[in-house]
């Protein structure tokens, strides 16, 4: 197989031997995550377990959620009503919604910090894995030197290999193998710990997604449906229509008032007993128009307050749903990424188990050299992996700066 397919369940590697998978898959995957392998995703947007765009969008949601009021008095002021004849939309109901949204938003920092820690642990793991590998290789070389052997196993002729098969390991060499097994046990321990860290992030991402899909999104949708079915939406449209009609009447009365008022001294006459009002600004007609216009303005103010009330509720539900729906599914990418990473490290753990079992049964130099050849194939890529892991950790740390 020339390439390793990276499906959700890594099905492309199931037919390969554990040592082949352990030697190729970690390097291939880390290279992909580091943006060094061509994919449909822009390398600048990969961001290790969580895509950069998803981090930015989630942070916007968290910022929005944390601005939601958690005081009933403030909620009432925001909604501009104390009670409403629609089930699920009372200030108390909206307060509970706010509390759940804020509680959910507060789980995000753990997802961020967990991902950041996994990136750091990846770098540490790579360094330690190289050190462990070098320790095992050094012990094998010590055995070779003791036997005055030179060259690589793959360069040996069949006759030379057969000769190695007849050379049994002595007690000192067996002790060296026991030390190798200890090295591998330490590597297995580190591998298991790394898998647990990755699975922890996977669980956090899954919990965050579940909070969206199973709780908040259905809750907000239910409240929006209640708002729609209540007729408040149509009521608001009617209120807007009423305001427009009032505006037209007010404009008409304003024009009439200007006509009734006339010029500066229109409607005033100086009689023998003083100033006589016959019209103009102080006339009955102008005053009647003015009072009627003022009443319409007052009516319009009341309508605008009602619209404002409807707008506040619709705005809150609309904004919250917009944030939630945009996030829905984004954490699935983090879940899958973490699952793939843990599966890959499971192959490493399986290889270490097989390697330890194989070493414990090694009796000849030929068997030891076969192990050395396979082990080198697994260890050698880790120099590059360490380089990529350092890049990933640095880039991810920079991305997650507050």
Secondary structure, DSSP 8 states (H G I E B T S, - for coil): --S----TT-GGGTTS-HHHHHHHHHHHHHHHHTT-S--SS-GGG--TTS-HHHHHHHHHHHHHHTTS--SHHHHHHHHT-S--SSTT-SHHHHHHHHHHHHHHHTTHHHHHHHHHHHHHHHHHHHHHHHHHHHHHHHHHHHHHHHTT--S-GGGS-HHHHHHHHT-B--HHHHHHHHHHHHHHHHHHHHHHHHHHHHHHHHHHHHHHHHIIIIIIHHHHHHHHHHHHHTTHHHHHHHHHHHHHHHHHHHHHHHHHHHHHH-STTTTEEEETTEEEE-SGGGSHHHHHHHHHHHHHHHHHHHHHHHHHHHHHHHHHHHHHHHHHHHHTTHHHHHHHHHHHHHHHHHHHHHHHHHHHHHHHT--BHHHHHHHHHHHHHHHHTHHHHHHHHHHHHHHHHHHT--
